[in-house]
Amino acid sequence: MTNYIDEFRDKAVIQKIVDCLNTYSGRNIKIMEVCGTHTMAISRYGLRSLLPKSIELLSGPGCPVCVTPTGYVDSAVELAENKNVIITTFGDMMRIPGNNSTLLYKKAQGCNVQMVYSPLNSLEIARANPDKEVVFLSVGFETTTPVIALSVLKAEAEKIKNFSVLTANKTMPEAIKALAGDGELALDGFIYPGHVSAIIGTDFFSYVAYNMEKAGVVAGFEPLDILYSINILLKNITEGKKVFENVYSRIVSKEGNTKAQQKMYEVFEPVDAVWRGIGMIPGSGLGLKEAYETFDAMKKFHMEPKDSPEPKGCMCGEVLKGKKRPHDCKLFKTRCTPENPVGACMVSSEGTCAAYYKYGD
Ligand code: SF4
């Protein structure tokens, strides 16, 4: 008896879809996946090699750690140097190079940097260390932000005063609009992120299809999910249909997770945000509302945002925009490896350079 996952890895069905895709012999089609988990899955299962040369899969800015600017890492490093502060963070952030250091290096030097699996773990650390300030590195898309909002609400309800968050939260819609409107990229369609869509629903993707004339699908993460989605996209693009289809309906609904949305917007509000290598995208970030500003680490520690340069020679910005591939970067596999990463795209478990390094094209 097959289980739920095996059905989405069925070789006979996959072969049928691959055969169907390989009958295509028209003009070049450019499709962008806007999700780091899709990027990894496409590389891990070697899906690019199953497609005809005329179907190009580009990776977009779908990894939250990768799009976090160097200046944010430098702020986190500065806070880590404060003997009164405990930094709590998801693991990938520890290895992202700042201008002069990483959080992992600071930890090795004796700074108090702790890896957590949830911001709620940070609250436990704050409760256990009332004489210290606990700062959680609040990085992520709509998938992660609701639970960060929950941690702020819990801290407020329990009057935990020694907890704050250093925010660099991003939202997908404005970034996707920027990519859809980029004439140089000239994308034909998008594979939208399944996790983010599960939270925000699908109305925005219909907007992009009908108002910005880009075909799109929301896809799951198994090989069959992705290949089937490409097949649907190809059919719609070649027939001239600028439409959106949800092919991940086992998880994603039109409305999304309204409870998670409500929690997120109870605590956060849209702000302009800087994306690594892309720059400022108006309204593409989430900052704490005034009512929760006592939990804002930047305000608590009287800090100003830092405008730090990207590592010399690193092409993460172009890679994140889908304009370059990792091996276009001279540092790829030379000075930049997962053991000694130069840029964020090589560090993160969802980074494009890490995916190409581990699995090839
Ligand atoms: Fe940046 Fe390294 Fe990727 Fe080059 S290979 S773009 S240096 S992360």
Residues whose N, C-alpha, C, O or C-beta is under 5 A from the ligand:
A	BS01	SF4	G313 C314 M315 C316 V319 P326 C329 L331 F332 C336 V342 G343 A344 C345 M346 C353
